[in-house]
Amino acid sequence: MWRLFLESQWRLARLGWRAFRPPADGMGRRSLRRGLIMLGVVPGLFAVNLYHWLGLALDEVFFRGYRKVEVRRPLFVVGVPRSGTTFLHGVLAADERTTTFSTWECFFALSVTWRKLWRAVGRIDGVLGRPLGRGADWLARQLAGGFEDTHPVRLDQPEEDFFCLLPPMTCFVLVVLFPDSPDLWRMARLDSEADAGFRRRQIDYYHRAVQRHLFVHGADRRFLSKNASFAGLVGSLSERFPDGRFIVCLREPERALSSQLSTLSDSLRFFGSDADPDRFNRYFVDLFAYYFRNLFDQAERLPDNRIALLNNGEIRAHLAEAVDTTLSRLEIEPADSFAERLQSLAGESRQHRSPHRHQLSDNGLDPEWLADRFADILARHDFGHDRFASHD
């Protein structure tokens, strides 16, 4: 733990240095505006980082029993970004036999210590009519900004657990703030990371985070993870959790990539991380290609009862059948009450229309070049196939 803490402080110091003095050929702008923004962001990250590490350290004193928690048959929802992972995660979280990170836990209570403290505060706040809760929800919506249409943020809703990687400073979402960080880009490809020590320490930390979560919410429940950036970690996760199950959400590479870049564009401009947008886009093209290949490779390597592929169209049009079939294949039995909830969500899914509009030309990407770049991926999988369409 101490080594990871020291590494995180060194990593954060390097990120701060690069934020104020970005490389001349980097993706972060050398501008007064970015410098002023980083004057608030970097000290804030240091404060949040120390807050989390203090809680984790207190766990080792007061709640060390979390280390004895056995993580049984966790379920991981992975896939390339913008492929339906958020929606499917919300659906599966409706099963009362599962437990997953909520937004407030990701940001404020990664440790057992802070979780118990804030839950006590929450009970008092509830008695008073939730003034703190309403204020925190409002603040979360303001901070979400342009993400609200594509990834709504509510403190009590299920959230991506890559935010639990904030203490070691390997949370990939930080690439929007620090696009020139090698550590963040290498984290996205952890399965191929040559430094075995770096890979082991990240997985060790994540394992402890899951144990802490189950220590609070109940070791008898199934842990549910959703993380698009874990598409590059499936191999490492499958080894650490040998009875873990994986649902892989898939979408046509060009559509998923276009949606992701469109989602990130406003944040990149706001933080001054858009000095070289073409280079950033190429990085993401390469990353998406790696994600797809790694997911397909892992699907071929793992037994059928450990991993299942789902096309985005199948999730949206035939949610109930797709989920039932997938859970059966993975030998997961949800609570009896889940069936009724699933049917209700299936109706909502068929009626849903995303307000998010995007196209490849918005990001200067040539469709023919992309088709060639993803040719081997398109040859390995039929993204338009719907196995459940004939069952209507």
Helices and strands as residue ranges (DSSP letters): H 2-20, H 32-62, G 64-68, E 75-79, H 85-92, E 98-99, H 103-108, H 112-127, H 131-144, G 145-148, G 161-165, G 172-176, H 182-187, G 190-192, H 196-217, E 222-226, G 228-232, H 234-240, E 245-250, H 253-270, H 277-301, E 307-311, H 312-317, H 319-329, H 338-351, G 360-363, H 367-373, H 375-380, G 389-391
